[in-house]
């Protein structure tokens, strides 16, 4: 969406007093019955999680409030570790089916750090180590475009709807939610009120509510040789503040999830993305997490990321008319009518069609592979020319779907977009690694025996070889 | 012998040495850095011919894209070669300019590569057939436009030959990637980097040759471009300004546009035309700016611009370079309505590797809001300002001054340990604009005109 479209839609949303959908379909598939949620509170300066809420959606969460989050004893994390392991085992039994809702991206960042801390920690229990590995796998999965495992509720709302406030104000999930709540009559004022308190996985610490400072003070007090009664009271207060903080994060996530599904966007056309996500997750959970370190592994990961990006874009364009309309303006989709079908034998190869569009911008180039949206017809662009009408005429050689006369007949209105090439070159890169190609796997270049047979200046040789 | 002739001779000597070392030296890799228009493709041609004809080698010339492969193949048709073959993907059709003139294979064919000769292909297609090509299938591997090829795309084909020669322009656009690579920037194997950059990081003692001259850019432009974009690559123009003179047979009467054109005719090879104010905030394009770009094309043709001693300029001699597809579309639209359908309007990416007598370039900072990394990228601006043989007219908004003055560089444009291309791009923008101001090359259009 261009800045101008974004601004205009925000003006409309402001006028309407509510968020407006900007997509006609959902980028997230329907929740499986096993969907779970995780919310966290971290210590800002230490990147340590001090409270976690987790559990199945639709029920009250389990809460862990950590009295000493920077201590070495992590047995307090065991309930979370066991819950996560159980969820993963369930996913493995169901072909990688897993959905984890989080309030926002900061939760995933916190889980990633938690993973880094424990996935190779030899002093931690096997359950904590496995928890660390799972966290790393989940954080890694979250970077793939179109992934269907991690549902970042705040990001989903931003991707599918627009509010009547500025984009930077949308960074606050609670403020954004004011635009989705039908009970709110003045979302501008309500959003400003809500944005006074952070909604980013940390404790509130405003002049009128110093939760974070209070926890720090209580922790210091708890270390200072208190009577058993006082210690119990202090610890109880720490638990109460932390639990309230993480419960607020959980509630935010639940509200954002409800707002997202409340948009009522269809969840069709996501089968490929679901399949890819499940395969990636299952493979990682079974084989373990191995960060790419060698050149071939980095290359494969880049291909996987690129492939996911392409498949996601194609899926979105195929399924979402609003996204297609925007892509058309940028020339990434061509909308036009079939001017002529060139097919000597009906229903047989060879077959080509001439498509004319009134668009002045098209990004397609000669020999690009394209598909006709919503059909099984695909082909290759063979010519692009300015039409006498002033629009653009595109000739497409049909490779698949030559029998689809309803699509190919003259006069039919069609939309064309580039076919996503989503091939991951695993075999090619792995074989190069096996061959130990020196440029990527060697420490020093090999020394060659210098050639001795020369016939003078290379430029002179080239000049002599030039045709008259 | 004057300086120009000496520099030209130096360039030939560098080429000879680089090719000789790549073909016969004891190092398996040679890199040649080249400024715009320095004769990269000529060097590739000569290396391929010297290897195949002079040394009886089996040579493969790889390019990042298929269009570049077609260009190389066409250039090699000018030589007597024992064998010249082109390999491209199965779904491609041979361009008319090559059809019937050389052996073309859709995908790898077993009959290819028999005896000394040259195969031209893009890296992707050869990688797809790598299982049919054992290591050492060739004697020399040449990579043209090597800085446009990401190292990962070269990985599967890197050992096709024991010797490799890589030629490219380090100042232009880096390889295109659609994914966020910031997490890989500080990695030990940043294989998304341009191939020579990656290899030089791994093997800093790799022999690198630098071509010392440009045969495309006039001295006037070369000085500005070298200073802004190539601080580590010294080069000078070997073009005789007398051979690149522009003349208008019809005098200028258009107070807004003609002064800039007259400046080109008087020998200023790079000028700017600036409209007052900023681009309209509520439109996707800037119609006024598009009108000025199209208007400049019209004025060049109406005033019968002539490349002195060569030809009168036609539509094909003028190119419009716009960083954005949508705003470029507005320029195309204007030109079409003026009946000028043969003027090429394209994005920077598509102009890369091409040249044109007159380039009309939209200034990327003529936009609404703060500049994005895309607008500031040095490579994109460098390509825009180095396509012209005679003259370049930058068209921008007065707001460019404000953007450059008030820009605050964010601290998150580069990963820790990574290079900050956005900052170097900003510095290049400042350098170019300051140079143009200093030389009185900025023609500001009044509000009332």
Interface residues (C-beta under 8 A of the other chain):
Chain A: X2 X3 X4 X5 X7 X8 X143 X145 X293 X294 X295 X296 X298 X299 X302 X303 X305 X306 X309 X310 X329 X330 X331 X360 X361 X363 X366 X367 X369 X380 X382 X386 X390 X399 X425 X427 X428 X429 X431 X432 X435 X437 X438 X439 X440 X444 X445 X446 X447 X448 X449 X450 X451 X452 X453 X454 X455 X456 X457 X458 X459 X461 X462 X465 X466 X467
Chain B: X12 X15 X16 X19 X20 X23 X24 X25 X26 X27 X28 X29 X45 X46 X47 X49 X50 X53 X54 X55 X66 X78 X79 X80 X81 X89 X91 X92 X93 X127 X128 X130 X131 X135 X151 X152 X154 X155 X156 X158 X159 X162 X163 X164 X177 X178 X179 X180 X181 X183 X184 X187 X188 X189 X190 X191 X192 X199 X202 X203 X206 X281 X282 X283 X284 X325 X326 X328 X329 X332 X333 X336 X341 X368 X369
